[in-house]
C-alpha cells in the first residue's frame, strides 16, 4: 500500500501550545515523517490528501472508559441487564466513541466479567469498529462497598465482584487474569453513589486486601486501577504501585506531596464530568441539587476542584474523561471534560488537549502513542477548525472530518474536501 501524505494542514502535535502548518507522511500504521512550516515531503508514488487548512492532531485517549456500561442510572440496573443486551450496547458504544475521535480507551471497569475481553478481542480482529482498548475486570469490592448491591439473604446483581479476605481477592484476580484482562480494577473507597452507606471519605478495604490484589496482579503481569476517593485509598495506591488512580478527591496536602515524588508512576483521572452532571444536570434522573448536596456529590465536586488545581501545579499528570456512559453523562459528550479542565482546574486549552493526547497515550502504555511525531502510531484526527481555540469542536462529530486508527481510516475525509474547504475559506 502506498504511503499517505497529508498536506495543507495545521498540526497540533500533542505537546505544543499552538498549531503550526506542516505535512505528515504515514507509512503502514506509523507516522514516517513530519515537515514543518515551508518544508515539503516527497509525494512521488504516494497518496496525497489535501487537508484544506484543517487541523491534524492525535486521536483522543480516555484512561477511564466504560465501553461495556449500558446507559443506565444505577449499577443495579447494569447488573440486571442480560449479558446479550449488554454486549450489543457495548458494540454500539465502541463505535460511538471512535466516531467522536477516541482512538484508544483504557477501561475503568467492565460491566460484566468477560464483556471487556470479548469487546477488545473483536475490535482487534477487525470485526467491529472501535478504539484500541485495554480490557479491565469488573470492579472488585468488599461486602457493602461500591458495586455491591446485595441485601441480607437476597442477591441483587450489580457490576461488582465481591470478596472479603486477601485469599478471596487473590482468587478473583487470578480468575480474571486467566480470562485475559489487561487491568484489575478495585474499589478501595466508597462514593456518593453508595449513599447512605459507604461515603467517599471511607476506605472499606484492609491494607492486606489491597496488598493481595496488587501483588497478585503484578506477579501475573497485569496493570492496576483503583476507585480511590479517600486519602488513605490514594496512599495505598502509591504504596502498592497502582498506576491509574481514579478520583483522588479527598487527598491531603501530604498525600499530594507523596504523589508528586512518584508522579512518573501514576496518572490521576478525577472523572469530574460525572460530579458536574449529577449536580447541575441530574434533575431528570432524580438528582436535584438538593439531592446532590445530601448524598455527598456536591462535596466531591468541590473537593475535586481544590485538589486538582494543587496537583496540576505540582506537575502530577491529571487526565480528562472518565465515567461517561451513564444516562446523565452519555458517551459522545466526553470532551466536555476538556472545557471543565479549563474552567475549574486552571488548564490552558492546549494543556487540556495535551492531557487528552500525549499524556493519555503515554498512560495507555503502547510504544509511541498520542503525538504527531515520526515513529508514533498513526492514530490521527482531522478537525474542521482550531480545537486549541475552540474545544467544543470535539463535541461535534461533523467537525471531526477524518479519523484514522492504526494507519487505517475509520472515517476518511469527504471527497474533494481540500478544494471545498479552501473555497469556503475564501468566501
C-alpha positions in Angstrom: 0.0 0.0 0.0 1.3 3.4 -0.9 2.3 5.9 1.8 -0.2 8.7 2.6 0.9 12.3 2.7 -1.3 14.8 4.5 -0.7 18.3 3.0 -2.2 21.7 3.7 -2.9 21.0 7.3 -2.2 22.8 10.6 -0.8 20.5 13.2 -1.4 20.1 16.9 1.3 17.6 17.8 0.1 16.8 21.3 2.7 18.9 23.1 2.9 22.4 21.8 0.7 25.3 22.8 -0.3 26.3 19.2 -0.8 24.9 15.7 1.8 25.1 13.0 1.5 24.5 9.3 3.0 21.3 8.0 2.8 18.0 6.3 2.6 14.4 7.7 3.5 11.1 6.0 2.0 7.9 7.2 3.6 4.5 6.3 1.7 1.4 7.4 0.4 2.0 10.9 3.0 4.7 11.9 3.9 8.3 11.1 7.0 8.2 8.9 7.9 11.9 8.9 6.6 15.4 9.8 7.5 18.5 7.8 7.0 21.9 9.5 6.5 25.3 8.0 7.5 25.6 4.4 9.1 22.2 4.2 7.6 19.8 1.8 7.6 16.0 1.8 8.1 14.0 -1.4 4.8 12.9 -2.9 6.1 10.7 -5.7 4.3 7.3 -5.7 2.3 8.3 -2.6 -1.4 9.0 -1.9 -1.8 12.8 -1.3 -4.6 14.1 1.0 -5.3 17.8 0.9 -6.5 18.9 4.4 -7.8 22.2 3.1 -6.3 24.0 6.2 -7.9 21.7 8.7 -6.2 20.7 12.0 -4.4 17.4 12.1 -4.0 16.1 15.7 -3.5 12.9 17.6 -6.5 10.7 18.5 -8.0 11.2 21.9 -7.2 8.8 24.7 -9.6 8.0 27.5 -7.9 6.5 30.5 -11.1 5.8 32.5 -13.5 4.5 30.0 -16.6 2.2 30.4 -17.5 0.9 26.9 -19.3 -2.1 28.4 -21.5 0.0 30.6 -25.0 0.4 29.2 -26.8 3.8 29.5 -28.3 3.2 33.0 -28.7 5.4 36.1 -27.6 2.8 38.7 -25.1 0.0 39.0 -28.0 -2.3 39.9 -29.7 -1.7 36.5 -26.5 -2.7 34.8 -26.3 -5.9 36.8 -29.8 -6.9 36.0 -29.3 -6.4 32.2 -28.9 -9.7 30.5 -25.4 -10.2 29.1 -26.7 -10.5 25.5 -28.3 -7.0 25.5 -25.3 -5.7 27.4 -22.9 -6.9 24.7 -24.9 -5.2 22.0 -24.8 -1.9 23.8 -21.1 -2.4 24.2 -20.6 -2.8 20.5 -22.6 0.4 19.9 -20.6 2.2 22.5 -17.3 1.2 20.9 -18.2 2.7 17.5 -19.7 5.8 19.1 -16.6 6.8 21.0 -14.4 6.2 17.9 -16.8 8.4 15.9 -16.0 11.2 18.4 -12.3 10.8 18.0 -11.4 8.4 20.8 -8.8 6.1 19.2 -7.7 4.5 22.5 -9.5 3.7 25.7 -8.2 2.3 29.0 -11.2 0.5 30.6 -12.0 1.7 34.1 -14.0 -1.5 34.7 -16.1 -3.9 32.8 -19.9 -4.2 33.0 -19.7 -7.9 33.4 -16.7 -10.3 33.9 -15.9 -11.1 30.2 -17.5 -8.2 28.3 -14.4 -6.1 28.1 -12.3 -9.0 27.0 -14.7 -10.0 24.2 -15.2 -6.5 23.0 -11.4 -5.8 22.9 -10.8 -9.1 21.0 -13.4 -8.4 18.4 -12.1 -4.9 17.8 -8.6 -6.2 17.5 -9.8 -8.8 15.0 -11.3 -6.0 12.9 -14.8 -7.5 13.1 -16.4 -4.5 14.8 -15.3 -0.8 14.8 -13.8 0.6 18.0 -10.8 2.2 19.6 -7.7 0.5 20.9 -8.8 -1.0 24.2 -7.2 -2.3 27.4 -9.8 -4.6 29.0 -10.5 -4.5 32.7 -12.1 -6.7 35.3 -15.4 -5.6 36.8 -14.9 -3.5 40.0 -13.6 -5.7 42.8 -15.2 -4.6 46.0 -16.0 -5.7 49.6 -19.3 -6.5 51.1 -21.2 -3.3 51.4 -18.7 -1.4 49.2 -19.4 0.4 45.9 -20.8 -2.0 43.4 -22.1 -4.5 46.0 -25.9 -4.2 45.8 -26.8 -7.3 47.8 -29.0 -7.3 50.8 -29.4 -9.8 53.6 -30.3 -13.3 52.2 -31.0 -11.8 48.8 -28.6 -11.4 46.0 -29.1 -8.2 43.9 -26.9 -8.2 40.8 -24.6 -5.2 40.3 -21.4 -4.9 38.4 -19.0 -5.7 41.3 -17.0 -8.8 42.1 -17.4 -9.1 45.9 -14.8 -10.6 48.2 -13.8 -10.1 51.9 -10.4 -11.6 52.5 -6.9 -11.4 50.9 -7.3 -15.0 49.7 -10.7 -14.4 48.1 -9.3 -11.4 46.3 -6.2 -13.3 45.1 -8.5 -15.9 43.5 -10.6 -13.2 41.8 -7.5 -11.6 40.4 -6.2 -15.0 39.1 -9.5 -15.8 37.5 -9.8 -12.5 35.7 -6.1 -12.6 34.6 -6.7 -16.2 33.3 -9.6 -14.9 31.2 -7.4 -12.3 29.6 -7.9 -8.8 31.2 -5.2 -6.2 31.0 -6.2 -4.3 34.1 -7.5 -5.3 37.5 -9.8 -2.6 38.9 -10.7 -2.4 42.6 -12.7 0.0 44.8 -10.8 1.0 47.9 -13.2 3.8 48.7 -16.9 4.5 48.7 -18.8 7.0 46.6 -21.8 9.3 46.8 -23.4 6.5 44.6 -23.4 4.4 47.8 -25.5 6.8 49.8 -26.4 6.2 52.7 -23.7 3.5 53.2 -20.1 3.9 52.3 -19.2 7.5 51.5 -16.2 8.8 49.5 -14.1 9.6 52.6 -14.3 5.9 53.7 -11.9 3.2 52.7 -13.6 -0.1 53.3 -10.7 -2.3 52.2 -8.0 -3.5 54.6 -4.3 -3.0 53.7 -3.9 -6.7 53.5 -6.7 -7.0 50.9 -5.3 -4.2 48.8 -1.8 -5.7 49.0 -3.1 -9.1 47.9 -4.9 -7.6 44.9 -1.8 -5.6 43.8 0.8 -8.2 44.4 -1.1 -10.9 42.6 -1.8 -8.6 39.6 1.8 -7.6 39.4 3.0 -11.2 39.6 0.8 -12.1 36.7 1.9 -9.2 34.6 -1.3 -7.1 34.8 -1.9 -3.4 35.4 -3.9 -1.8 38.2 -6.6 0.8 38.6 -8.4 1.9 41.7 -11.6 3.8 42.6 -9.9 5.9 45.3 -11.6 9.0 46.6 -10.4 8.8 50.2 -6.9 10.0 51.3 -6.0 6.6 52.7 -7.1 5.0 49.4 -4.7 7.1 47.4 -1.9 6.4 49.9 -2.5 2.7 49.3 -2.3 3.3 45.5 1.1 5.0 46.0 2.4 2.2 48.3 1.4 -0.6 46.1 2.1 0.9 42.7 -1.5 1.4 41.3 -0.9 3.1 38.0 -4.4 4.5 37.3 -5.8 6.4 40.3 -9.4 7.4 39.7 -10.9 10.4 41.5 -8.3 11.2 44.3 -10.9 13.6 45.6 -10.1 13.9 49.3 -6.3 13.8 49.3 -4.4 15.8 51.9 -1.5 18.1 51.0 0.8 15.5 52.4 -0.5 12.9 50.0 -0.2 15.3 47.1 3.5 15.7 48.1 3.8 11.9 48.0 2.2 11.8 44.6 4.5 14.5 43.3 7.5 12.4 44.3 6.1 9.4 42.5 4.5 11.3 39.6 6.2 9.3 36.9 4.4 6.2 38.1 0.8 7.4 38.4 -2.0 9.0 36.4 -4.9 10.7 38.1 -8.3 10.8 36.4 -10.8 12.6 38.5 -13.8 11.8 36.3 -15.1 15.3 37.1 -17.8 15.3 34.4 -19.9 12.9 36.5 -19.7 15.1 39.5 -20.7 18.1 37.4 -23.6 16.5 35.6 -25.0 15.0 38.7 -25.1 18.3 40.4 -26.1 20.6 37.6 -28.0 18.3 35.2 -29.1 15.4 37.3 -32.7 16.5 38.0 -34.3 14.4 35.2 -32.9 11.3 37.0 -34.0 12.4 40.4 -30.7 14.1 41.4 -31.6 17.6 42.1 -29.0 20.0 43.6 -30.6 19.3 47.0 -30.1 15.6 46.5 -26.6 16.1 45.2 -25.8 18.0 48.5 -27.4 15.3 50.6 -25.7 12.3 49.1 -22.3 13.9 49.1 -21.8 14.5 45.4 -21.5 18.3 45.8 -18.8 17.7 48.4 -16.9 15.6 45.9 -17.4 18.3 43.3 -15.9 21.0 45.5 -13.0 18.9 46.8 -12.1 17.8 43.3 -11.6 21.4 42.2 -9.4 22.3 45.1 -7.2 19.2 44.8 -6.9 19.0 41.0 -5.6 22.6 41.0 -3.0 21.6 43.5 -2.0 18.5 41.5 -1.7 20.4 38.3 0.6 23.0 40.0 2.7 20.1 41.4 3.2 18.6 37.9 1.1 15.5 38.6 -0.5 14.2 35.4 -4.2 14.9 35.8 -6.1 13.4 32.8 -9.6 14.2 31.5 -12.6 11.9 30.8 -13.9 9.1 32.9 -17.2 7.6 34.0 -19.1 8.7 30.8 -21.8 6.3 29.8 -24.5 6.6 32.4 -27.7 8.2 31.3 -26.9 11.5 33.0 -23.5 11.7 31.4 -23.8 10.0 27.9 -21.0 8.7 25.8 -20.2 11.1 23.0 -20.1 14.1 25.3 -16.8 13.0 26.9 -14.9 16.0 25.5 -16.9 18.3 27.8 -14.2 17.4 30.3 -11.7 19.5 28.3 -13.6 22.7 29.0 -14.1 21.6 32.6 -10.4 21.4 33.0 -10.1 24.9 31.7 -13.0 26.4 33.7 -12.3 24.7 37.0 -8.7 23.4 37.2 -6.9 26.3 35.5 -5.6 24.4 32.5 -5.0 26.3 29.3 -6.9 24.8 26.4 -3.7 23.3 24.8 -2.8 21.8 28.2 -6.2 20.0 28.3 -5.6 18.7 24.8 -2.1 17.6 25.8 -3.5 15.7 28.7 -6.1 14.1 26.3 -3.5 13.1 23.7 0.2 12.9 24.6 -0.2 12.2 28.3 -3.1 9.8 27.6 -1.0 8.0 25.0 1.9 7.7 27.5 -0.5 6.3 30.1 -2.0 3.8 27.6 1.4 2.2 27.5 2.0 1.0 24.0 5.0 2.1 22.0 4.7 5.7 20.9 1.0 6.8 21.0 -0.6 10.2 21.3 1.6 12.6 19.4 2.1 13.7 15.8 5.7 12.8 15.5 7.9 10.5 13.4 7.7 6.9 14.7 4.4 7.3 16.5 1.4 5.2 15.8 -0.9 6.7 13.2 -3.9 7.4 15.3 -4.9 10.8 13.8 -7.9 13.1 13.7 -8.6 16.0 11.3 -10.7 18.8 12.7 -12.6 21.4 10.7 -11.3 24.4 12.8 -8.8 25.0 15.5 -9.5 22.9 18.7 -6.9 24.9 20.7 -9.1 28.0 20.3 -12.5 26.1 20.5 -12.5 22.9 22.4 -16.2 22.4 21.7 -15.3 21.3 18.1 -14.5 17.9 19.6 -18.1 17.5 20.7 -19.4 17.8 17.1 -18.8 14.7 15.1 -19.4 16.5 11.9 -16.4 18.8 12.6 -14.2 15.7 13.1 -13.8 15.2 9.4 -11.2 12.4 9.4 -10.4 9.6 11.8 -7.5 7.2 11.4 -6.7 4.4 13.8 -3.5 2.3 13.4 -2.9 3.8 9.9 -6.4 2.8 8.6 -9.4 5.1 8.1 -12.4 4.8 10.3 -13.7 8.0 8.7 -11.9 9.2 5.5 -12.1 12.9 4.5 -15.1 13.8 2.4 -14.4 13.7 -1.4 -12.8 16.9 -2.6 -12.6 18.2 1.0 -9.4 20.3 0.4 -10.9 22.1 -2.6 -14.3 22.8 -0.9 -12.7 23.8 2.4 -10.4 26.3 0.7 -13.3 27.7 -1.3 -15.3 28.2 1.8 -12.4 30.0 3.5 -12.2 32.4 0.6 -15.9 33.2 0.5 
